[in-house]
Amino acid sequence: MREDLLILPGLMCDAGMFAATLAALPQARAIDDHYGGADAIGVMAEHVLASAPDCFALIGHSMGARVALEVIARAPDRVTRLMIADTGVHGVREGEAESRYALRDLGRREGFDRLVDAWLPPMVGEGARADAALMAALRAMCLRAGQAVFEAQTEALLHRPDTDAVLQAVACPVTVVVGDEDQWSSVAQHEAIAARIAGAVLHVIPGAGHMAPAEKPEAFNALIREWLDVPAIPSTT
């Protein structure tokens, strides 16, 4: 019997991002409450751990991957394997705060729907942008988050913890996944991430952007199954 699988969504995302994965894998559960509105990565990690099984496989997407790394930093013996997708491990870059606050201010000034409509299209690949049903579902998911959640998660990202120690120490099987059309976190960035984690395996999903789990769910789920077939490090709890 495979271990429980916990999925951590990214900025403005909820379980809807992983609908196909949750339908295909009965042992999977996604955090679906925007981390209780937390405005710090560490608080998000504690929120996850409070309701997580004693040991579990862990997937983090985008901001959720940063939360996943903090979960491992705090409770390494509880995580049997790790997948991080469409993310980064770098610190805050020059101009990042200004860019994120510009979106925040757009939402405050003109309405949250305008913020979503500015942010979402570049997050997906070319094929997804032409898929009206998918874009409507992703837009609805983002709108469910609301301005307050966006602002809290923005603060969490702008004050994110350093990941160097956990990247060096992680001992479970790790898979790194990225869409080849991800404009926010590039393939090269993921190559660098995989190179920093001992034994990590990198997979690139053709035709997917930053929202790869929803854009190419069959390919994403195939990678999850492959990852789940790798023997896990036994929990010591």
C-alpha positions in Angstrom: 0.0 0.0 0.0 1.4 3.4 -1.0 1.9 6.1 1.5 -0.4 9.1 1.9 0.3 11.9 -0.6 0.0 15.5 0.4 -0.1 18.3 -2.2 0.7 21.9 -1.4 -0.7 24.5 -3.9 1.0 27.7 -4.9 0.0 31.4 -4.9 -3.8 31.9 -5.2 -4.2 28.2 -5.9 -6.3 25.5 -4.2 -7.2 21.9 -4.7 -8.7 22.8 -8.1 -5.2 23.0 -9.6 -4.9 19.2 -8.9 -8.4 18.0 -9.7 -7.1 15.4 -12.2 -4.4 14.2 -9.7 -6.9 13.9 -6.8 -9.3 12.0 -9.1 -6.6 9.6 -10.2 -4.9 8.9 -6.9 -7.2 8.1 -4.0 -4.4 8.4 -1.5 -3.8 12.1 -2.4 -5.1 15.1 -0.5 -4.4 18.8 -1.3 -4.3 21.7 1.1 -7.4 23.6 0.2 -7.7 26.5 2.6 -4.9 28.8 1.4 -2.9 27.7 4.5 -5.4 29.3 6.8 -4.6 32.8 5.4 -1.0 32.6 6.7 1.4 35.4 5.7 4.7 33.5 6.4 6.1 30.4 4.9 7.0 29.0 8.3 3.4 29.4 9.5 2.2 27.7 6.4 4.5 24.8 7.1 3.2 24.4 10.6 -0.4 24.6 9.3 0.4 21.7 6.9 2.1 19.6 9.6 -0.8 20.1 12.1 -3.2 18.1 9.8 -0.7 15.9 8.0 -0.4 12.1 8.5 2.6 10.8 10.6 4.5 10.2 7.4 3.6 11.1 3.8 4.8 11.8 0.3 4.9 15.5 -0.5 4.3 17.5 -3.6 4.8 21.3 -3.7 3.9 23.4 -6.6 5.2 27.0 -7.1 4.9 28.7 -3.7 3.8 25.3 -2.3 7.3 23.9 -3.1 8.8 26.5 -0.8 6.3 25.5 1.9 7.3 21.9 1.2 11.0 22.6 1.7 10.1 24.3 5.0 8.0 21.3 6.0 11.1 19.1 5.5 13.3 21.5 7.4 11.0 21.2 10.4 10.0 17.5 10.2 12.3 15.6 7.8 11.5 12.2 9.3 7.8 12.6 8.3 8.4 13.1 4.6 9.0 9.9 2.6 9.6 11.5 -0.8 9.4 15.0 -2.3 8.3 16.4 -5.7 8.7 20.1 -6.3 7.2 21.7 -9.5 7.4 25.0 -11.3 9.2 26.8 -8.5 12.4 28.5 -7.3 14.7 28.3 -4.4 16.4 31.7 -4.8 16.1 34.7 -2.5 14.2 37.8 -3.3 15.5 39.3 -6.5 16.0 43.0 -7.4 12.7 44.4 -8.5 10.6 41.5 -7.2 8.9 43.4 -4.4 8.0 46.3 -6.7 6.5 43.8 -9.2 4.5 41.9 -6.6 3.3 45.2 -5.0 2.2 46.6 -8.4 -0.1 43.6 -8.7 -1.3 44.1 -5.2 -2.1 47.8 -5.8 -3.8 47.0 -9.1 -6.2 44.7 -7.2 -6.8 47.4 -4.5 -7.4 50.1 -7.1 -9.4 48.4 -9.8 -10.7 45.1 -8.3 -9.3 41.7 -7.7 -10.6 40.4 -11.0 -8.3 42.9 -12.8 -5.3 41.6 -10.8 -6.2 38.0 -11.8 -6.6 38.9 -15.4 -3.2 40.5 -15.5 -1.4 37.8 -13.6 -2.9 34.5 -15.0 -2.3 34.5 -18.8 1.6 34.6 -18.5 1.4 31.7 -16.0 0.3 29.2 -18.6 1.6 27.9 -21.9 0.4 28.8 -25.3 -1.9 25.8 -25.6 -3.6 26.5 -22.3 -4.2 30.1 -23.2 -6.3 28.9 -26.2 -8.3 26.5 -24.0 -11.3 28.6 -22.9 -12.6 26.0 -20.4 -9.2 25.5 -18.7 -8.6 29.3 -18.5 -12.1 29.8 -17.0 -11.4 27.1 -14.4 -8.0 28.6 -13.5 -9.5 32.1 -13.3 -12.3 30.9 -11.0 -9.8 29.2 -8.8 -7.7 32.4 -8.4 -10.9 34.5 -7.8 -11.7 32.1 -4.9 -8.5 33.2 -3.2 -9.4 36.9 -3.0 -7.3 40.0 -2.4 -6.6 39.3 1.3 -5.1 35.8 0.5 -3.1 37.2 -2.3 -1.6 39.9 -0.1 -0.8 37.5 2.7 0.9 35.1 0.3 2.8 38.0 -1.3 4.2 38.9 2.1 5.1 35.3 2.7 7.0 35.1 -0.6 8.8 38.4 0.0 10.0 37.2 3.4 10.7 33.6 2.5 13.3 31.6 4.4 16.7 30.6 3.0 16.6 27.1 1.5 20.3 26.3 1.3 20.4 24.1 4.4 17.4 21.9 3.5 18.5 21.5 -0.1 21.8 20.1 1.2 20.2 17.9 3.8 17.2 16.4 2.1 17.6 12.6 2.0 14.4 11.3 0.5 13.8 10.6 -3.2 13.3 14.0 -5.0 11.8 14.7 -8.4 11.9 18.2 -9.9 9.3 19.0 -12.5 8.8 22.0 -14.8 6.8 22.9 -17.9 9.0 23.8 -20.9 6.9 26.9 -21.5 7.1 28.1 -17.9 7.9 31.9 -18.2 8.0 32.5 -14.4 10.4 29.7 -13.4 12.5 28.5 -16.3 13.8 25.0 -17.2 17.3 26.3 -16.6 16.3 27.4 -13.1 15.0 23.8 -12.4 18.2 22.3 -13.8 20.0 24.4 -11.2 17.6 23.3 -8.4 18.1 19.6 -9.3 21.8 20.0 -9.3 21.7 21.2 -5.7 19.8 18.2 -4.4 21.7 14.9 -4.1 20.1 12.3 -6.3 17.3 14.6 -7.6 15.7 13.7 -11.0 14.5 16.4 -13.3 11.6 16.1 -15.7 10.4 18.7 -18.2 6.8 18.6 -19.4 6.4 19.6 -23.1 3.8 22.2 -23.9 3.2 23.2 -20.2 3.6 26.6 -18.5 3.8 27.4 -14.8 0.4 25.7 -14.2 1.7 22.3 -15.4 -0.5 20.2 -13.1 -3.7 21.6 -14.7 -2.3 22.2 -18.2 -0.9 18.7 -18.8 -2.5 16.6 -16.0 -1.9 13.2 -17.7 1.8 13.9 -18.1 2.0 15.3 -14.6 0.2 12.3 -13.1 2.5 9.9 -15.0 5.5 11.6 -13.4 3.8 11.2 -10.0 3.3 7.5 -10.5 6.9 7.1 -11.6 8.1 9.0 -8.5 5.9 6.9 -6.2 7.5 3.7 -7.6 10.9 4.8 -6.3 11.7 3.1 -3.0 11.2 5.6 -0.2 13.4 6.3 2.7 11.7 4.6 5.6 10.3 7.0 8.3 12.0 6.9 11.6 8.9 8.1 13.5 
